[in-house]
Amino acid sequence: MSKNVSASDAKNNFGGLLDDVATLGRVDIVKHGRLVAVVLSPGAFHSILGADAVTAQDGKWGKTHMIPPELARAARMLNCPNTFDDK
């Protein structure tokens, strides 16, 4: 089951949006009558990816990062190290 929410309502009531996602598993964000985003709970996200894709990702970087930890640290730094790859 999913719910449609306007983009302005999602922005103005982000906490409520997260509650709805946790409860329903999916919330569709609509702007000017068009679907512009879909917010998924972790359970719904994992069911879409399938167990193999989730296991491969978790084994590679852990459960808390979607990008490699060294790049996440670099993104938080005000001055990027000289070894940062600009490609």
N, C-alpha and C positions, 0 to 999 in steps of 0.2 A: 504494500500500500504506500502511496506517496501523497504529497501535499504540494499545491502550488502556492508560492509566495511571491509578491511583487519585489522587485529589486530594492525599492525604497524601504519597504517593510523589513526586508532582510538586513539592510544596513542599520536601520533605526532600532531594531530589536534582535541583535545578533545572539544574545543569550537565549531568547525564546526560540530562535532558529536552531541553535544547538540542541535545545531540549526536544524540539520536534524531530530532529534527525536521530537522536538517541532513542526516541520512542517509536518512530515510524520506519527508520532505516534509510529513508530517502526523502529529500525535499527538492522540488524543482523551483528554480528562481526564474521568474518571467519579467521581461521588460518590454513595454509597449506591445504586449500580446505575443511576444516571441520567447521561446525557451532560450535562456542565455547561460545557465549554469545548473549543475546538478550536484547537490551535497549528499554524500553517502556516509553512513556509519561504517566503522571498521568491519563489522560483520558482513554488511552488504557489499562492501568493497572486496573483501576476501572471497565472497561467494561468486562474484563476477570474474575475478582473476583466476580462480581455481586454486586448489591446494598446492599444486606443483609450482606455480609462479610465486606464491607467497612464501613457500619454503625456500626457494632459491634466493629470493630477496632477503629474507630474514637471515639466512646463512651467510650472506655476503656482507651486509652492513649492520645487522642487528635490527631490533624491533622499533627503535625510536627514530631512525634516520631514513629519509627517502633519498638522500644524496650521501656520498662518502663523507665520513666525519671530518677529514682534513679539509675538504672544500667547504663544509658548513662553518668550520672555525674561520677559514679565510674570509668568508662572506660577512662575518661579524666584525672583522677587524677594520679599523679606520684606515690604516696604511697596510695595503696588501704586501706580502713578502715578495722579494725579487724573483723568487722561483715560481710565482703564480703563473699559470699557463693562460694566455689570452686567446687561445684558439677557439 
